[in-house]
């Protein structure tokens, strides 16, 4: 019996977003929250874990209220924003950034992966 798996891993790489940063710059990548019926299920601020990426780039989650646009929520919900910050860049570089956001929720631990193509400049 053979099983053919299609989809998620290949799509994650082909749907990568392009971003560019210069030395010392920061960029808000996206909001993070975990909701059901426009109510937060988070037990704390989500965390970010870099799986593959340049040493000149760091990621953090800035806690705050965000709009859960996917669910068309009328009011902001607790969550945060993923922020990318470039340190000193010595030479231009093109790299892939792969990370996951980890959530502690009332329903257990959850995670989501993200892929970005990053251009770094001095």
C-alpha positions in Angstrom: 0.0 0.0 0.0 1.4 3.4 -1.0 0.4 6.7 0.3 1.0 9.9 -1.7 1.3 13.1 0.3 0.7 16.3 -1.6 0.5 19.9 -0.6 1.6 21.7 2.6 5.4 21.5 2.5 5.6 22.4 -1.2 3.0 25.2 -0.9 4.8 26.7 2.1 8.0 27.2 0.0 6.3 28.6 -3.1 4.1 31.0 -1.2 7.0 32.8 0.4 6.7 36.6 0.8 9.6 38.8 -0.1 11.0 41.4 2.4 14.0 43.7 2.5 15.8 45.2 5.4 18.9 47.4 5.9 21.2 47.3 8.9 19.4 48.4 12.1 15.9 48.3 10.6 12.8 46.6 12.0 9.7 45.4 10.2 6.3 44.2 11.4 5.7 40.9 9.6 2.2 40.0 10.7 -0.2 39.8 13.6 -0.6 36.6 15.7 -3.6 35.5 17.8 -5.6 32.3 18.4 -9.4 32.9 18.5 -12.7 31.0 18.4 -15.9 33.0 17.8 -13.9 36.2 18.1 -12.7 35.3 21.7 -9.1 34.7 22.5 -8.0 31.2 23.5 -4.4 32.4 24.3 -3.0 31.7 27.8 0.0 34.0 27.1 1.9 35.9 24.4 2.8 33.7 21.5 6.5 32.9 21.0 8.5 32.7 17.8 11.2 30.1 17.0 13.6 30.6 14.0 14.1 27.3 12.2 16.3 28.5 9.4 17.6 32.0 8.8 20.5 34.4 8.9 22.3 35.3 12.1 21.9 39.0 11.3 18.1 38.8 11.7 16.2 38.3 14.9 12.5 37.8 15.5 10.3 38.7 18.4 6.6 38.9 19.3 5.5 42.3 20.5 2.4 41.7 22.7 -0.7 43.8 22.0 -4.3 43.8 20.8 -4.8 43.0 17.1 -7.7 42.7 14.7 -8.5 39.0 13.9 -9.3 39.8 10.2 -9.6 36.2 9.1 -12.6 35.8 11.4 -14.0 39.3 10.7 -14.0 40.1 14.4 -15.4 43.5 15.2 -13.0 44.2 18.1 -9.3 43.7 18.7 -8.3 40.5 20.5 -5.2 39.8 22.6 -2.2 38.6 20.6 0.8 40.3 19.2 2.9 41.3 16.2 5.9 39.4 14.8 8.8 41.9 14.4 11.9 41.2 12.4 15.0 43.2 13.3 18.3 43.3 11.3 21.6 43.8 13.1 24.7 45.0 11.3 24.8 43.7 7.8 28.3 43.7 6.3 27.4 42.7 2.7 24.2 42.3 0.7 22.6 38.9 1.2 19.6 36.9 -0.1 18.4 34.3 2.3 15.3 32.2 3.2 13.8 32.7 6.7 11.7 29.8 8.1 10.1 30.2 11.5 7.2 29.0 13.5 4.9 30.8 16.0 4.1 28.8 19.1 0.8 29.3 20.9 -0.2 28.1 24.4 -4.1 28.0 24.2 -7.0 26.7 26.3 -7.2 23.8 23.8 -3.4 22.9 24.1 -0.2 23.9 22.3 -0.5 25.0 18.7 2.0 26.3 16.1 2.0 27.8 12.6 5.0 28.0 10.2 6.0 30.9 8.0 8.5 31.3 5.1 10.0 34.6 3.9 12.6 35.4 1.2 14.8 38.1 2.8 17.1 40.6 1.1 19.6 42.1 3.6 21.6 45.3 2.8 24.3 47.2 4.6 
